[in-house]
């Protein structure tokens, strides 16, 4: 087994981006009521009546409604200008609500452009897919054909996959069996399925001037030239190849980027054969240099080494590279009473967007503990000697640590209790050496504790350098490693407040830090010269553009509708008005230990006084007072009470503070073994001034109403025959634990009834493989409730990064489509939208001479969006502190002819429907519900929940 001391391995990506935003979310969170629950599985024995056979949907008639011209953005010069606007017909078959909101349907036979349906041109002819794949990775991976010179122009459209437009399925004969219908797949997409490249809409709504944390890059060179370098005889040592090529600067010039075989130069040289001598044995080496490609400076193939160039710039500014980001340890803030260091830094990367080449800059921080991991282990040992190893594993495994001697970060995957620093490992040269000797000779560090165990890090294959032997493990010495991140800050409110005070930055402060970095680059001659050598020139200010603001959404309760206030919160309204559907609970259990008797009585009285204005009737509970607060006492009391009562609507338990074991036992019992909606309240939440307790009780009543299949509030949903689906996947930090898919689907036309299901899959598997089952069961239940099937299905898929978008398109979309075969002659339109929250993009609104947070509903769908995807940024939540971080939405599949405006309006509406918070959130409500479901199943239950709870939001 290969073992490293941790000094020679690459580090995993540190979790530093967005740390400040995580702190804001933690501080603004509601009191911890311990009300998390899990998702439901579908009962396979439920009888299902398929739809009656019919002629099938067939081709849809073209609606005689003039589409509103959206126009083309001025930043797309490749496309011709649209024709003149067509007059609107005097009458429209759509309701006035459609016309007012701008959500008219579009003619289905027209192709979908990047913006409004029908505004784009026909797709490009099929191109060579194989050549495209070769071109994308040619810069640093595969070698091009000898002597072949290719031109990769800026913004060249990717080839369109061949395939005819989707035709109407052939009618199936009436039969009780499912009838297969031809389903368009990503390999042969219909004309309107995938958004066409290069077409940009002009957003409707009020415009707002915005600044973004992007800096425009201007390329002054005419081209970048790519060469293939051959050494004869072969030189295996990579550093020797670098040295030999560097000696040829008279031919190649001083500016180059070389990876061992591929050479990039800003100048063009003819094919040459040079001579060099190997220093080791003096053998003459022939170096052949042949040009293979001419690249435009803003080409995608140039971006990797542009990022390398900018890394050099940041090092010139004396910044330390930790993981993938740069920090300034000399400017660190020390919180002595909390034993914390806060390093300021920057996340920088060069990216190509619709508006050209940009430098993305984000001002970030890194939290590092002053005490070593060994000190943490010693503290754990003093507190719990009997369960010392288990507690260490629980607290340390999965965390990210940093080694100060090389500023690298590692994820702790396990602890080796049998090894100590006295043990030996093998160096790359084959020498056996102890950890004590290695750190003394290499880093001048003396290890004092010789009996400490070693931390285990398991490198991923992609982290291995080429030509290096792969190591199975990296062993780290706890005395030399330090914890990073926000691990236990949420448990200490005083620490949380102090850290927030240092890290949270207003939009103006964030802008000043970015401006300071740009000034340092400009005022440092070596840094400016490094960029100029490659013809790169930065703007001296951030990128400014125009966004548009979506209209405010109306909140609908049972007896009234209203527009939210400026901070988009309706706490008072939901506490004083009746919800859409209130469920009274008259048969319910209240269980608490005897020492919490006074809190339980206060809770019951507050529930009765607060339930009246909400329209919820709270009956007299069956009270079970426990003699102690042991887990066995809770479980025995719940089992006996549920067994003796005929019908129990709700179980409410009051538990002592910090008892996660009791919470888990109650949830497993009530969600898996004996299904009943349950509410677990932490006793600490019921202490404090009366106003706080009243607020807590009001939120408890709202949660209980949701868990009993009640409905709190809604928004106007103009689209009819619509189903909205949310998906997320939870990965456990514990080794070997399976991942969980959370699947939530709407069950009515106003999107206020939900169906949920949780499915297990392999550990750390991000792509879902049970979607056909989940969607089929959801469609069956939708039909049972509505006696019809939805004709539009919009899926919001959370937790997918850019490299996985094509995998979602090729693997998950066909699963969703195959679920339609469960029904005869059923082929609804499908939209799949990927939701990305982990962003480094920030919006600033220019108000007077200062930057502030933009208004809610702000959208940017041009300039800084992807050049080959239909995507947009939406700011849907209110940030009380810090900068506003939007959410990115990428439409990867669209057969519903929904334009960008359709998706933006629908997405913003769904951000109002998360019933655990009377306000807007960052992601659509079904995504958040799916996250809560998957988290409860993967973190607490470890089993699929009972199907009896599948139509109740028991996981709130």
Secondary structure, DSSP 8 states (H G I E B T S, - for coil): --EE-SSSS-----S-TTHHHHHHHHHTS----------B---TTS--------S---S--------------TT-TTS----------S--SS-HHHHHHT-----TTS-B-SSSBT-S-----B--HHHHHHHHTTTTTS---TT--EEE-TT----B---------------SS--------GGG--TTTS--TT------SEEEEEEESEEEEEE-SS-EEEEEEEEES----HHHHHHHHHTTHHHH-S--EE-SSEEEESS----EEEEEE-TTT--EEEEEEEEEEEE-TT-HHHHHHHHHHHHHHHHHTT-EEETTEEEEEEEEEEEGGGTEEEEEEEEEEEEEETTEEEEEEEEEEEEEEEEEHHHHHHHHHHH-STTHHHHHHHHHTT-EEEETTTTEEEE--EEETT--TTSEEE-TTS-EEEHHHHHHHHT------SS--EEEE---GGGS-TTS---SEEEEEGGGEEEESSTTGGG-HHHHHHHHHHH---HHHHHHHHHHHHHHHHH-HHHHHHHHHTTEEE-SS-EEEEEEE----EEE-SS-EEE--TT-B-HHHHHHS--SB---B-SEEEEEEGGGHHHHHHHHHHHHHHHHHHT--B---EEEEESS--HHHHHHHHHHHHHH-S---EEEEEE-TT-HHHHHHHHHIIIIIS--EEEEEEGGGG-S-HHHHHHHHHHHHHHHHHHTT-B--B-----SSEEEEEEEEE--SSTT--EEEEEEEE-STTS--EEEEEEEESTT--S-S-HHHHHHHHHHHHHHHHSS--SEEEEEEES--GGGHHHIIIIIHHHHHHGGGGSTT---EEEEEEEE------EEEEETTEEE---TTEEE-SSSS-SSSEEEEEE-S--SSS-B--EEEEEEEE-S---HHHHHHHHHHHTT--TTSSB--SS-HHHHHHHHHHHHIIIII-S-B-GGGTTS-TT-
